[in-house]
Amino acid sequence: MRNNVCCIFNLAPHYRDPIYTLMDEELLCDFYFGDKVDTPIKLMNVSKLRGYKKTVKNKHILKTGFLWLTGTWKLVFKPYKYYILTGDPYILSNYLIAFFGRILNKKVYVWSHGMRGGHSANQKILFKFFFSICHKVLLYGEHAKDYMLSEGFNEDKLIPIYNSLNYNKQLKIREKLTASVIYSEHFKNNNSVLIYIGRIQKNKKLDLLIDSMIILKNNGIKCNLVIIGQDIENTGLESKVKKLQLENQVWFYGSCYDETQIGKLIFNADLCVSPGPIGLTAIHAMTYGTPIITNDNYTKQMPEFEVVIKNKTGDFFKEGDLTDLTSKISKWINLNPEKRKEIRNNAYSIIDNKYNTNYQIKVLKELVNIN
């Protein structure tokens, strides 16, 4: 055992590689990971972590929606002082760790979406009980904190830690980026470019974006769209584009894990649009200075929507409202160069201040008393 910190996470997704690596180096954590979840997600190579101990089974408990991470609850009896867990109230093994942690005078922190509203009565009872027995709740954003404060939680229990991608690598790439002809060469025009990056799923509502492009086109406003990511649900998006004869305006780029290329694609786009919940797409877009439009249903949004600040880093449209979405796109693809530069700098500032691994490790080190 290298230190007093035990991390038990239900999965090790690829995007978490930078923060887990930093935790491995600076907190000297021991890591235990679950093996898989229902949604296909690219995983990181956990064996490279010096503190990696074991991958355990994520077991579904009948059809209740609850999970059990096999063998992890017994780790509470190991000589760790701090535990950092995936803060999912449906992982029942975590309740035992939190319960015995209090008896054994150990600190149990959960890294969680928290509560954001829209819960059923039973969910609210479950969530409030789970978070109440944990010492601290590390939250992805301020929206959850505000909601939980309104539900009676003490402020010192709730700590926004936000989210991050590979910030230090991305910062080096960002510093070298300049305007390029990547889109004019591909599309053979100089039209404004919309971008989406992330998994292609039905709940992302990208079909709404395609419909918006048709309206814009009919109004004499031609724009291009690049979609970076894999279609994991057979959404039929490519068929729709062909049916509407937009093949020359839509570039299905496919999956891409080359961050230098991703940086170039995002930096040179005019606007990132995610009609459904936005998630990590928001951090990616803002890291390279591209404004965002997403929907205004904050209860159903992913916590990263908070990087979108009206008129400073992007805008919101009324959820499901094609007319409003089209209007917002039209507004944001016509920024003058001076305003575009201002928006870009606003985006950089938000990422550099909070949504990065350096900020996160600072919060974690304070929690486990490492100076």
Solvent accessible surface area in square Angstrom, and as a share of the most:
residue,aa,sasa,rsa
1,M,110,0.49
2,R,78,0.28
3,N,42,0.22
4,N,66,0.34
5,V,1,0.01
6,C,0,0.00
7,C,0,0.00
8,I,2,0.01
9,F,5,0.02
10,N,31,0.16
11,L,11,0.06
12,A,5,0.04
13,P,17,0.11
14,H,71,0.32
15,Y,58,0.22
16,R,17,0.06
17,D,28,0.15
18,P,25,0.16
19,I,2,0.01
20,Y,6,0.02
21,T,37,0.22
22,L,27,0.13
23,M,0,0.00
24,D,6,0.03
25,E,93,0.42
26,E,66,0.30
27,L,0,0.00
28,L,60,0.30
29,C,0,0.00
30,D,1,0.00
31,F,0,0.00
32,Y,22,0.09
33,F,3,0.01
34,G,4,0.04
35,D,34,0.17
36,K,137,0.58
37,V,49,0.28
38,D,121,0.62
39,T,50,0.29
40,P,86,0.54
41,I,65,0.33
42,K,94,0.40
43,L,85,0.42
44,M,13,0.06
45,N,92,0.47
46,V,26,0.15
47,S,78,0.51
48,K,103,0.44
49,L,7,0.03
50,R,155,0.56
51,G,0,0.00
52,Y,65,0.25
53,K,96,0.41
54,K,114,0.48
55,T,60,0.35
56,V,9,0.05
57,K,120,0.51
58,N,16,0.08
59,K,110,0.47
60,H,108,0.48
61,I,54,0.27
62,L,158,0.78
63,K,206,0.87
64,T,72,0.42
65,G,49,0.47
66,F,46,0.19
67,L,22,0.11
68,W,69,0.24
69,L,2,0.01
70,T,37,0.22
71,G,42,0.40
72,T,2,0.01
73,W,66,0.23
74,K,120,0.51
75,L,14,0.07
76,V,0,0.00
77,F,109,0.46
78,K,94,0.40
79,P,100,0.63
80,Y,8,0.03
81,K,100,0.42
82,Y,10,0.04
83,Y,0,0.00
84,I,0,0.00
85,L,0,0.00
86,T,25,0.14
87,G,4,0.04
88,D,43,0.22
89,P,10,0.06
90,Y,57,0.22
91,I,0,0.00
92,L,55,0.27
93,S,0,0.00
94,N,2,0.01
95,Y,29,0.11
96,L,57,0.29
97,I,0,0.00
98,A,0,0.00
99,F,109,0.46
100,F,51,0.21
101,G,0,0.00
102,R,111,0.41
103,I,109,0.55
104,L,73,0.36
105,N,128,0.66
106,K,24,0.10
107,K,79,0.34
108,V,0,0.00
109,Y,10,0.04
110,V,0,0.00
111,W,9,0.03
112,S,5,0.03
113,H,65,0.29
114,G,7,0.07
115,M,0,0.00
116,R,51,0.18
117,G,12,0.11
118,G,74,0.71
119,H,43,0.19
120,S,60,0.39
121,A,79,0.61
122,N,120,0.62
123,Q,63,0.28
124,K,65,0.28
125,I,121,0.62
126,L,39,0.19
127,F,20,0.08
128,K,66,0.28
129,F,111,0.46
130,F,0,0.00
131,F,1,0.00
132,S,55,0.35
133,I,29,0.15
134,C,0,0.00
135,H,38,0.17
136,K,52,0.22
137,V,0,0.00
138,L,0,0.00
139,L,0,0.00
140,Y,20,0.08
141,G,1,0.01
142,E,63,0.28
143,H,51,0.23
144,A,3,0.02
145,K,30,0.13
146,D,86,0.45
147,Y,47,0.18
148,M,0,0.00
149,L,62,0.31
150,S,87,0.56
151,E,42,0.19
152,G,65,0.62
153,F,24,0.10
154,N,107,0.55
155,E,103,0.46
156,D,104,0.54
157,K,28,0.12
158,L,5,0.02
159,I,39,0.20
160,P,18,0.11
161,I,0,0.00
162,Y,6,0.02
163,N,5,0.02
164,S,3,0.02
165,L,16,0.08
166,N,55,0.28
167,Y,16,0.06
168,N,66,0.34
169,K,101,0.43
170,Q,4,0.02
171,L,46,0.23
172,K,136,0.58
173,I,19,0.10
174,R,28,0.10
175,E,130,0.58
176,K,168,0.71
177,L,28,0.14
178,T,100,0.58
179,A,92,0.71
180,S,49,0.32
181,V,89,0.51
182,I,27,0.14
183,Y,13,0.05
184,S,36,0.23
185,E,106,0.48
186,H,80,0.36
187,F,15,0.06
188,K,166,0.71
189,N,46,0.23
190,N,144,0.74
191,N,45,0.23
192,S,27,0.17
193,V,6,0.03
194,L,0,0.00
195,I,1,0.00
196,Y,1,0.00
197,I,14,0.07
198,G,26,0.25
199,R,93,0.34
200,I,8,0.04
201,Q,27,0.12
202,K,132,0.56
203,N,77,0.39
204,K,25,0.10
205,K,80,0.34
206,L,5,0.02
207,D,65,0.34
208,L,27,0.14
209,L,0,0.00
210,I,0,0.00
211,D,41,0.21
212,S,0,0.00
213,M,1,0.01
214,I,41,0.21
215,I,56,0.28
216,L,2,0.01
217,K,67,0.28
218,N,115,0.59
219,N,102,0.53
220,G,67,0.65
221,I,54,0.27
222,K,113,0.48
223,C,1,0.01
224,N,0,0.00
225,L,0,0.00
226,V,0,0.00
227,I,0,0.00
228,I,2,0.01
229,G,12,0.11
230,Q,109,0.48
231,D,54,0.28
232,I,44,0.23
233,E,70,0.31
234,N,138,0.71
235,T,37,0.22
236,G,41,0.39
237,L,8,0.04
238,E,96,0.43
239,S,78,0.50
240,K,54,0.23
241,V,3,0.02
242,K,125,0.53
243,K,173,0.73
244,L,59,0.30
245,Q,142,0.63
246,L,1,0.00
247,E,90,0.41
248,N,132,0.68
249,Q,15,0.07
250,V,10,0.06
251,W,48,0.17
252,F,54,0.22
253,Y,59,0.22
254,G,28,0.27
255,S,61,0.40
256,C,23,0.14
257,Y,140,0.53
258,D,80,0.41
259,E,21,0.09
260,T,77,0.45
261,Q,45,0.20
262,I,6,0.03
263,G,0,0.00
264,K,71,0.30
265,L,0,0.00
266,I,1,0.00
267,F,28,0.12
268,N,29,0.15
269,A,3,0.02
270,D,45,0.23
271,L,0,0.00
272,C,0,0.00
273,V,0,0.00
274,S,0,0.00
275,P,1,0.00
276,G,0,0.00
277,P,22,0.14
278,I,2,0.01
279,G,7,0.07
280,L,50,0.25
281,T,10,0.06
282,A,0,0.00
283,I,1,0.01
284,H,24,0.11
285,A,1,0.00
286,M,0,0.00
287,T,1,0.01
288,Y,0,0.00
289,G,0,0.00
290,T,0,0.00
291,P,0,0.00
292,I,0,0.00
293,I,0,0.00
294,T,0,0.00
295,N,5,0.03
296,D,56,0.29
297,N,39,0.20
298,Y,81,0.31
299,T,55,0.32
300,K,147,0.62
301,Q,1,0.00
302,M,67,0.30
303,P,4,0.02
304,E,6,0.03
305,F,13,0.06
306,E,37,0.17
307,V,1,0.01
308,V,7,0.04
309,I,77,0.39
310,K,115,0.49
311,N,87,0.44
312,K,115,0.49
313,T,1,0.00
314,G,0,0.00
315,D,7,0.03
316,F,13,0.05
317,F,1,0.01
318,K,130,0.55
319,E,66,0.30
320,G,48,0.46
321,D,49,0.25
322,L,50,0.25
323,T,103,0.60
324,D,35,0.18
325,L,0,0.00
326,T,11,0.07
327,S,61,0.40
328,K,44,0.19
329,I,0,0.00
330,S,28,0.18
331,K,102,0.43
332,W,6,0.02
333,I,17,0.09
334,N,106,0.54
335,L,45,0.22
336,N,89,0.46
337,P,117,0.73
338,E,143,0.64
339,K,67,0.29
340,R,34,0.12
341,K,139,0.59
342,E,84,0.37
343,I,0,0.00
344,R,39,0.14
345,N,76,0.39
346,N,41,0.21
347,A,0,0.00
348,Y,35,0.13
349,S,52,0.33
350,I,34,0.17
351,I,1,0.01
352,D,52,0.27
353,N,93,0.48
354,K,81,0.34
355,Y,8,0.03
356,N,4,0.02
357,T,3,0.02
358,N,68,0.35
359,Y,64,0.24
360,Q,0,0.00
361,I,13,0.07
362,K,119,0.50
363,V,16,0.09
364,L,0,0.00
365,K,44,0.19
366,E,109,0.49
367,L,23,0.11
368,V,7,0.04
369,N,109,0.56
370,I,47,0.24
371,N,181,0.93
